[in-house]
Amino acid sequence: MICFEVWIAELTFGLQFFFDLEQGGFMKKYIGAYAALAIVAMATLVYGSIVFQNSFYTQAAESGMAEVMLGNLALQKTQNEQIRQFAQQMVTDHTNANNELKQLAESKNITLPASVSSKQQSAYDKLNGMNGMDFDKAFMKQMVKDHESAVKLFQKQSEKGEDADAKAFAAKTLPTLQMHLQMAKTLNDSMKNSNRNNNNSNSGGNSNGNMDMMNSNSNANMTNSNSSRNTDSNRNRNTNSNTNSNGNSNSNSNDNR
């Protein structure tokens, strides 16, 4: 609001300067027009610079608050010790950075947002509805995404910022954000590899189970086949025995006659 009022004041001054010269000759009007445009252009640049600085304060504050919120959420939900340690560091480091940013903004009469953006709140709500491994994977993925954006924001401010204090704050905080990003990527990759290993283990277990079932069925079939063969063999033996017995009986009967 303050930066908008500054821009309006500069713009009004430029236009008034032009109208004051309107009663003069052509040359005065010509010079006055260019002078007015120059003043308006300068006011616009000043306004743009102020907006850029205020945008950094706003985005940095929202980003910091979001990391503290998500860190505390992870401390409540995760059972993974590495993620717990990472989450605790997020809460500690970003709380310190948030407090420093707040003091800096107050010294410049800049009002910081009291809560995170609607997009960040939506990401929090989504994670809050998850548990177990699903939460761990989604949380680390979100951490990578958030810190990539934060590093980009602070990198730009540290290189192109015109507010010396904000520029110094960004340069001071940037290495910590870069460290967070690297940690997040490492844990995120670890979660992905763990998921792949679980899938491979399940695939191997199913394969072995299928092989065992196939072997069991094969053995059962072989047993049934052998049993059938033995039954047929016994039947044949009984038939031959009966035949021989009948033959011998008939032969003895004829001899007696």
C-alpha positions, 0 to 999 in steps of 0.5 A: 500500500505504501509503495502504491502511494509513493508511485501515485505521488511521483506520477502526480508530480510529473503530470502537474509539472507538465500542466504548469508548462502548458501556458508557455511556448512550444519549446517549453511544452516540448521540454516539459512533456519529456521531463514529465515522461522521465519523472513518470518513468522514474516513479514506475521504476521506483514502484517496481523496485519496491514491489519486488522487495516487498514480494521477496519479504512476502514469499520468504515469510510464507515459505519459512512458515510453511516449512515449520508447519510441515516439519512439525507435521512430520514430527507427529506422523513419521516413524522414520528416524532420518525423516524425524531428524530432518523435520526437526532441523527444518523447524529449528532453522526456519524458525530462526530465519523467520524471526530474523526476517520479521525483525528486518521487516519491522525495521522497514515498516513492512507488514509480513503475511500472518499465514501461509498461501492457499497453495501451501495450506492445500499441500499441508492439508493433503499431507495431513491426510496421509500416514505411514510410508505414503506420508514419508514419500509425499513429505520428502517429495514436497520438501524437495519441491519447496526448497528448490523454489526457496533456493531460487528465490533467495538466489535471485534476491542475493544477486539482484536485490536493491534492498541492501539488508534484504540482500544480505539476509538472502545471502546469509540464509541461502547456504542453509537452504541449499543444504536443506535441499541436498538433504531432502534430495538424498532422503527422497532418493532413499525413499524411492530406492526403498520402494523399488527394493520392496517391489523387487522383494515382492516380485521374487516372493511371488515368483518363488511361490509360483515355482513351489506351487508348480513343483508341488503340482508336478510332484502330485501329478507324478504320484498320481501317475505312479499310483495309476500305473501300480493299480493297472499293473496289479489289475493285470497281475490279478487277471493273469493269475486268474487266467492261469488258475482257471487254465490249470483247473480245466486241465486237471479236470480233463485229465481226471476224466 
